[in-house]
């Protein structure tokens, strides 16, 4: 039997996630370009961001239910061609509707990446799930950081937003090449361990899983709802938004790479509890800061949101192992559902708060700054709720652990 090259599969998965991350990072860096080129308002930008998240949960729901039967190889093919079509179609878009539709295909490819490679990595590293999933998810903030740098460099060369999007073809081609011809690990269904229906039953009959689904919508919106709008929200704060995006995502990547010892010391629930507290404080501070102090608050925000996404998935893998690949895919998908729903809401908050600022007598940059800060105040509600929920989970953590399960934080 042909041997599995775990290292190559893991590296290929990372490049697939970089492609996903560039979609978020570059989109965050071209929003003002889209306003100028297509005369879009913030509510329309919110709907573009909605579609940038909406395809993700559909893909994870479909991909998660298909995983045990089709495996990561075939789901990965769907991810690749969805990315290929979506990127190409987006570059050719000249108005709101074509961009709206093409953004869906990129988002669908993003979701298929998560559906294929989260459970594959958990299967390849059964004794290091939390550690390796965090290392895998290094490349989501890492890719966004790369995207922020790319948009700044191309902008300095007077390059168009289409050129910025075209950069996504680079990691796409790399991960397609690395996966080509490889042997993939067998799924639980192929090994006779569990079926998708077993995973589905274990997920949907667990009250704890439902709690985590709701929390995932809030963690995803706290992290990505803020970073997706960084250029619009903090564009008039006296700090350079794309530098903030690079700083935040770069620190998140570094933190996730060294997540193992932190999770080992605090437990998964402790990491989530601490993350919620720091996120709530940092977003509150960002809503009041101007000038260079914003960079310091952004560092605190990065520490807060750093571990949310991979640790939520790790929680499912550790505390709800019977939910399997479907449970891991579904929680990621639901996170993006929450993010998608709140994207137009955040856009509407921006437009509404701007109108209030203008009515109060503020003008120009002052009105934009007031709108951004008021919007951050609204976003801060999400981690505030999480502080309460994750606090309860932390103090109940010993009762939550399945019998016979041991932590895998090596």
RAZIUR-V44484 format. One record per pair of residues at least 24 apart in sequence whose ideal C-beta (glycine too) atoms are under 8 Angstrom apart, sorted by the first residue. I is the first residue (numbers start at 1). J is the second residue. Records with the same first field share a line. If there is no record, write none. Layout:
BEGIN
I->J  J
END
This chain:
BEGIN
2->183
3->183
4->124  182  183  184  185
5->182  183
6->124  125
8->178  182
9->120  124  179  182  184
10->121  124  132  136
11->178
12->174  175  178  179  182
13->113  117  120  121  136  175
14->136  138  139
15->139  171  174  175  178
16->76  79  113  116  117  171  175  179
17->113  117  136  137  139  140  143
18->139  142  143  146  171  175
19->83  109  110  113  143  168  171  172  175
20->109  110  113  114  140  143
21->139  140  141  142  143  144  146  147
22->143  144  146  147  150  167  168  171
23->52  106  107  110  168
24->52  140  143  144  147  224  227  228
25->143  144  145  146  147  148  150  151  245  249
26->147  150  151  164  165  167  168
27->52  103  228
28->144  147  148  227  228  229  230  231  242  245
29->147  148  150  151  152  155  164  231  242  245
30->151  161  164  165
31->229  231  232
32->231  232  235
33->160  161
34->99  161
37->161
38->94  95  96  99
40->96
41->351
42->232  347  348  350  351  354
43->344  347  348  351
44->96  347
45->232  347
46->343  344  345  346  347  348  350
47->100  343  344  347
48->96  99  100  103
49->228  229  343  344  346  347
50->340  341  343  344
51->100  101  103  104  107  340
52->103  106  107  228  340  343
53->107  224  336  337  339  340  343
54->104  107  336  337  340
55->103  104  105  106  107  108  109  110  111
56->107  108  110  111  114  332  333  336  340
57->111  332  333  334  335  336  337  340
58->108  111  333
59->107  108  109  110  111  112  114  115  333
60->111  112  114  115  329  330  332  333  336
61->329  330  333
62->115
63->111  112  114  115  116  329
64->115  325  326  327  328  329  330  333
65->196  200  326  329
66->115  196
67->115  116  119  187  196  325  326  329
68->187  188  189  190  194  195  196  199  324  325  326
69->187  189  196
71->184  186  187  190
72->116  117  119  120  184  185  187
73->179  182  184
75->112  115  116
76->112  113  116  117  179
78->109  112
79->109  110  112  113  116
80->109  172  175  176  179
81->109
82->106  108  109  112
83->109  110  168  172
84->172
87->165  166  168  169  172
90->165
91->162  165  166
107->336
111->332  333  336
114->329  332  333
115->325  329  332  333
118->313  325  328  329  332
119->187  324  325  328  329
120->184  185
122->317  325  328
123->185  187  188
124->185
126->408
127->408  410
128->260  408  410
129->314  317  318  408
130->259  260  263  268  310  311  314  317  318  407  408  409
131->259  260  263  408  409  410
133->310  313  314  317
134->256  257  259  260  263  307  310  311  314
135->256  257  259
136->310
137->256  309  310  313
138->253  256  257
139->253
140->309
141->248  249  250  251  252  253  256  306
142->249  250  252  253
143->171  249
144->227  245  249
145->245  246  249  250  253
148->242  243  245  246  249
149->246
151->242
152->242  243  246
187->325
188->324  325
194->322  324
196->324  325  326
198->322  324
199->322  323  324  325  326  327
200->326
202->320  322  323  324  327
203->320  323  326  327  330
206->320  323
208->319  320  400
209->316  320  323  327  331
211->389  393
212->312  315  316  320  331
213->330  331  334
215->312  386  389  390
216->312  331  332  334  335  338
217->334  335  337  338  339  341
218->338  382  383  385  386
219->272  275  305  308  309  312  335  382  386
220->308  309  335  336  338  339
221->338  339  342  379  382
222->279  283  305  308  379  382  383  386
223->279  305  308  309
224->339
225->339  342  343  346  379  382
226->283  301  305  376  379
228->339  343  346
229->346  347  350  375
232->350  372
233->350  372  375  376
234->286  294  372
235->368  372
236->365  366  368  369  372
237->289  290  291  294  369  372  373
238->290  291  292  294
239->290  291  292  294  295  298
243->295
244->294  295  298
247->295  298  299  302
248->298  299  301  302  305
249->302
251->299  302  303  306
252->302  305  306
255->302  303  306  307
256->306  307  310
259->307  310  311
260->409  410
261->409
262->307
263->307  311  314  409
264->407  409  410
267->394  397  407
268->311  314  315  318  319  407
269->315  390  393  394  397  400
270->394  397
271->307  311
272->307  308  311  312  315  386  390  393  394
273->387  390  391  393  394
275->304  305  306  307  308  311  390
276->304  383  386  387  389  390  391
277->304  383  387
278->303  304
279->304  305  308  383  386
280->304  380  383  384  386  387
283->376  379  380  383
284->376  377  380
286->376
287->373  374  376  377  380
288->373
290->369
304->383
309->335
318->401  405  407  408
319->400  401  402  405
320->402
321->402  405
322->402
346->375  378  379
349->374  375  378
350->375
END
